[in-house]
Amino acid sequence: MPETVLKPTSAAAATAAPAALPIEKPIAKPKPAKGGWWWGVGRRKTAVARVRLKPASGESGKVQIHAVTRKSGATFKAINEYFAEDRDRTDAIAALKATGMLGRVDVFVRLNGGGFMGQAQAMKLALARALKDFDPNVEATLRQHGMLTRDARDVERKKYGQAGARRRFQFSKR
């Protein structure tokens, strides 16, 4: 039996179907501060960054890095003192710039492991997570810039019987 297709007789009937509206995620309530601070942890390769932030106490917020050295003990350094490369400085505070929070919050960071580039990227993730808890309205901006996604790439392990992860020992036929 052949199928028959019914066609609308007027233009008004053709447009009577409701348009599909995009479903928006409801904005979550901000998480309560733990002792007045919002925390975030970020990791990249072997670097770990622990960030805590609160609303700026003075006119403008500051970003300080807790640096532990053998000679001077524990001291706080500014971003410009800690990261020598401009690329690392911009990576570290990218979440603050993207959300417009730079200067509005005080940020304290503790960095462990890895190199400077891994630490800067770990700090970016930790800062984005802390900002998301501080103000849930900025989550869409952070997701759009890819700052809430952890980069899972890591160093491949060395295998036995090889010189490195993929490098082999020199082959000798005789």
C-alpha positions as CSV (number, residue, x, y, z in Angstrom):
1,M,0.0,0.0,0.0
2,P,1.6,3.4,-1.0
3,E,2.0,5.9,1.8
4,T,0.4,9.3,1.4
5,V,2.0,12.5,2.7
6,L,-0.4,15.1,3.9
7,K,0.7,18.7,3.1
8,P,-0.6,21.8,4.9
9,T,-3.1,23.8,2.9
10,S,-2.0,27.2,4.1
11,A,1.2,29.0,5.1
12,A,-0.2,29.6,8.6
13,A,-0.6,25.8,9.1
14,A,2.9,25.2,8.0
15,T,4.4,27.6,10.6
16,A,2.1,26.4,13.4
17,A,4.7,24.0,14.8
18,P,6.5,25.6,17.8
19,A,10.2,26.5,17.3
20,A,12.7,24.5,19.3
21,L,14.1,26.7,22.0
22,P,17.6,26.1,23.3
23,I,17.6,24.6,26.7
24,E,19.6,26.7,29.1
25,K,21.2,25.2,32.2
26,P,20.0,26.9,35.4
27,I,22.6,29.0,37.2
28,A,23.8,27.3,40.3
29,K,24.1,29.0,43.7
30,P,27.6,30.0,44.7
31,K,29.3,27.5,47.0
32,P,29.9,28.8,50.5
33,A,33.4,30.0,51.3
34,K,35.5,27.7,53.5
35,G,36.8,30.1,56.1
36,G,36.2,33.1,53.8
37,W,38.2,31.5,50.9
38,W,37.2,29.7,47.7
39,W,39.6,26.9,46.8
40,G,40.6,25.3,43.6
41,V,43.2,22.6,42.7
42,G,44.7,22.2,39.2
43,R,47.1,19.7,37.8
44,R,49.2,19.5,34.6
45,K,51.8,16.8,33.9
46,T,53.5,16.6,37.4
47,A,52.7,20.1,38.5
48,V,50.0,20.8,41.1
49,A,48.6,24.2,41.9
50,R,46.4,25.0,45.0
51,V,44.6,28.3,44.6
52,R,42.6,30.2,47.2
53,L,40.8,33.4,46.5
54,K,38.6,35.9,48.2
55,P,37.1,39.3,47.3
56,A,39.8,42.0,47.1
57,S,40.4,43.7,50.4
58,G,42.0,46.8,49.0
59,E,41.4,48.9,45.9
60,S,42.7,46.3,43.6
61,G,43.2,42.5,44.0
62,K,46.6,40.9,44.0
63,V,48.0,37.6,42.8
64,Q,50.7,36.1,45.0
65,I,52.6,32.9,44.6
66,H,53.8,31.0,47.7
67,A,57.4,30.1,46.8
68,V,59.4,27.8,49.1
69,T,63.1,28.0,48.8
70,R,65.8,26.5,51.0
71,K,67.7,29.8,51.5
72,S,64.8,32.2,52.4
73,G,62.1,29.8,53.5
74,A,58.5,30.5,52.5
75,T,57.9,33.9,50.8
76,F,55.2,35.3,48.6
77,K,56.2,36.5,45.1
78,A,54.3,38.4,42.5
79,I,53.6,36.7,39.2
80,N,56.2,38.9,37.4
81,E,58.8,37.8,39.8
82,Y,58.0,34.1,39.8
83,F,57.3,33.4,36.0
84,A,60.2,34.7,33.8
85,E,58.4,33.9,30.5
86,D,55.6,36.2,29.3
87,R,53.8,33.1,28.0
88,D,53.6,31.6,31.5
89,R,52.4,34.9,33.1
90,T,49.6,35.2,30.6
91,D,48.6,31.5,31.0
92,A,48.5,31.8,34.8
93,I,46.1,34.7,34.9
94,A,44.1,33.9,31.8
95,A,41.0,32.8,33.8
96,L,41.0,36.2,35.6
97,K,41.2,38.1,32.4
98,A,38.6,36.1,30.6
99,T,36.0,36.6,33.4
100,G,36.9,40.2,34.1
101,M,37.9,39.4,37.7
102,L,41.5,40.7,37.5
103,G,41.9,43.2,40.2
104,R,38.6,42.3,41.9
105,V,39.9,39.2,43.9
106,D,42.9,38.4,46.0
107,V,44.6,35.2,44.9
108,F,47.1,33.1,46.7
109,V,48.7,30.2,44.9
110,R,50.9,27.3,46.1
111,L,52.8,25.5,43.3
112,N,54.5,22.1,43.5
113,G,56.3,19.9,41.0
114,G,56.8,20.2,37.3
115,G,58.4,23.0,35.4
116,F,57.3,26.6,35.0
117,M,55.1,26.0,32.0
118,G,53.2,23.0,33.6
119,Q,52.8,25.1,36.8
120,A,51.3,28.0,34.9
121,Q,48.8,25.7,33.2
122,A,48.0,24.0,36.5
123,M,47.4,27.4,38.0
124,K,45.1,28.3,35.2
125,L,42.9,25.3,35.8
126,A,42.9,25.8,39.6
127,L,42.0,29.4,39.2
128,A,39.2,28.6,36.9
129,R,37.8,26.0,39.3
130,A,38.0,28.5,42.2
131,L,36.3,31.2,40.1
132,K,33.5,28.9,39.1
133,D,32.7,28.2,42.8
134,F,33.1,31.9,43.7
135,D,30.7,33.1,40.9
136,P,28.8,30.4,39.0
137,N,27.8,33.0,36.3
138,V,31.3,32.8,34.8
139,E,31.2,29.1,34.2
140,A,29.9,29.5,30.6
141,T,32.8,31.9,29.8
142,L,35.4,29.6,31.3
143,R,34.0,26.6,29.4
144,Q,33.9,28.5,26.2
145,H,37.6,29.3,26.6
146,G,38.4,25.6,27.6
147,M,39.7,26.5,31.0
148,L,37.7,24.0,33.0
149,T,39.1,21.0,31.1
150,R,42.2,19.2,32.5
151,D,44.9,18.5,29.9
152,A,45.4,14.8,30.5
153,R,48.5,14.4,28.4
154,D,51.4,13.1,30.3
155,V,55.0,11.8,29.7
156,E,54.9,8.3,28.3
157,R,56.7,5.7,30.5
158,K,60.0,4.1,29.6
159,K,59.7,0.4,28.6
160,Y,62.1,-2.3,29.6
161,G,64.4,-3.5,26.8
162,Q,64.4,0.0,25.3
163,A,66.5,3.1,25.7
164,G,63.4,5.3,26.3
165,A,59.7,5.4,25.9
166,R,59.9,4.7,22.2
167,R,63.6,4.9,21.4
168,R,65.2,1.5,20.9
169,F,68.8,0.4,21.4
170,Q,70.9,0.4,18.3
171,F,70.3,-2.8,16.2
172,S,73.3,-4.8,15.2
173,K,73.0,-7.7,12.8
174,R,76.4,-9.2,13.6
